[in-house]
Amino acid sequence: MSWPVRAGGQPTAGLADYNYRFLLPNASRTYEVSNLEVVTGVTSGCCACPINTRRRFGLNGSPVVAEGSAAVTILRR
């Protein structure tokens, strides 16, 4: 599934309206993702493709910030 985006804004679909749980039974791990905030921009190349420039979310109750381009992402807690 893909979510349409508009540059400089939130995804137009309800991606950020939900909380998510990822279950990895083989690794005996569960991840809770909540409070999604996704900011998009466009590339400076010829296609002006939309990219996520900031992703903020809660991971198991701890805030996480992922900023940067697709090639270089910085995670901060």
Beta strands, then each sheet from edge to edge (+ up, - down):
strand 1: 20-24
strand 2: 29-42
strand 3: 50-59
strand 4: 62-68
strand 5: 73-76
sheet 1: 1+ 2- 3+ 4- 5+
end
